[in-house]
Amino acid sequence: MESLQAGTDVLFILIGAVMVLAMHAGFAFLEVGTVRAKNQVNALAKIMTDFAISTIAYFFIGYSLAYGIDFFSGAQILQDRNGYELVKFFFLLTFAAAIPAIISGGIAERARFYPQLLASFLIVGGLYPFFEGLVWNGNLGVQDFIESILGAKFHDFAGSVVVHAVGGWIALAAVLLLGPRQGRYRKDGSVTAHPPSSIPFLSLGAWTLTVGWFGFNVMSAQTVEAVSGLVAVNSLMAMVGGILAALIAGKNDPGFLHNGPLAGLVAVCAGSDVMHPIGALVTGAVAGALFVYAFTLTQNRWRIDDVLGVWPLHGLCGLWGGIAAGVFGLEVLGGAGGVSLLAQVVGTLAGVIIALLGGFLIYGLIKLTLGLRLTQEEEYIGADLSIHRITAQPDYNRGEV
């Protein structure tokens, strides 16, 4: 029976890992559909290569930093409990690799290729697992300290803060250091619009992410024994709330609409195991509206050229999700309890500060030493031709079709 239980847990978490792996295709096509046609190949290439770099960084450095476990034993030892620790690594790797995928959308259309890969290695090998270990493994006694002072540990079941807020606030640092795309903001105060290049691709990316997210959230239980249908339904309700709020706030704009479910799902990750479904619905709705208003504000008033709006979507909605877990997780609001609003605020702000400072450090050093940005001519031609020497539709571009 013990072997059967171990094998079942391996299969369970492996399915989750594959579902979250598929989300990276969602990141890719969300970016492909949003950027201009001359940068579509680069979007695809970045997401795939970032995943490979993330795997190397997390396997050799990051996972050990976060959990104190390495894989330098013989294969026979690694097969213990049907290789559960290996597939757990695979599952958590897909979370770690989401950080560069998030950042990719913010710095799209003007970032150099190899310096970004170096940044991805440093983030997944060091910055991200440092905070991950504090929250999910109790490293340095931080969680025990928070519990002793505020009555409960910082609760982040599936990564509203650990993954999404951290990725979004690192991305903000990178976007600010890069500066806006050429011609985006004119000297007369006007803003040049860059509408999505393909709504169908954008929609494909959003749907792929949305479906995979149920593996992201539900399989965060990590064992069959701990799985909860509450997490699934809360994810569903937050998704729906995000869609409807973004539809209304975004006035039927398809770009906002398709980011609505993602905003809701980002926000519900932290408290999906403790909220009541109605609380999850409200959490998702607030996140959907927050994304629309924050995206508009950052792009038009603050002139922050975050191409896919990853700071509003992941940074701010992730921040909201961390706090929302401390609100709608309370028993008085129908939640399961065991959370503290103050602990959620403290843990969330800690994640934001670590991510923002770490992002400025990593991208600032790369900017000073290697350079972050394409030349003006390379950016004008597009990252596809400048970096990869091919466009998304080469025959069409030559006039042959």
C-alpha angles and dihedrals in degrees: 000000000000090000091048091051092049092048091049091051090049092052092045096053092039090058088051091050092052092048092052090044087057088054088069088067085055091053089049097051094041087059094041091054094046104045124072117273093256090064102044098099090050091053091055093044094049096052094048096044093044089056091054092047090047091053092054093045095047096042096050101031120358103056091049091049091052101040108014092240126122134180101225093116126100120280091252091061092045089058091065112131089010090301094298095155089054095055090042086057089049091051095048090043089062088056093048092048089054089073095069089040089056093047091048092067093053097050096039124141099021110042123106115244108229098038087055090052089053090051090051091053092051093046097047094038097047124356100047099042090048091064093034090058092049092055107030101031102031093239119181090010092273095136092047090051093051090048093049092052103034103027099246139049122253104273121214109152100180107007116277086148105015093055112012105034091042091050093045096049093046086051091053090057091049093048093050092049092048096047126211126314117271111280094006094119117032127211091244089063097256124130123227110225120227104189120198112283095218126016091187091057091044089052092047090053092048093049093047091051092046095052094044090049091075087065089046093055107027096043091051083089083076094202133060091234092059098044116124132198087206089071091053096049093043089053090050094050094047090049091053092046090052092050096051095043092049091047092055099037092042093049094233094310106157093214091058092040094056093047091051097082090046092053091051093047093048090054097047097051095088098050102024091115096050107033127094111241091249089054089050090051091053091045091053094045093052089049093050092052092041091056094052096048096040093047091051092046096048095045101042109025105025093034094222105156099213097159101204095024093246094158093056092039102043104012101046099027089047090051090049090049093054091053094040090059087062091051107039093031090067117106091231088065095045097269128134094251128218093116134103124210092214091050089051092051092048095047093045094050090047090055092048093050095046092047096046095046092043091048093052090047097050099039092038092056092046091049091052096046110028105009125244105220139073117240118264091255093048091050091049092051090045134248091266096066096028096053109016102028093226137077130222092258107026096167092050091048091055091052093244095122 
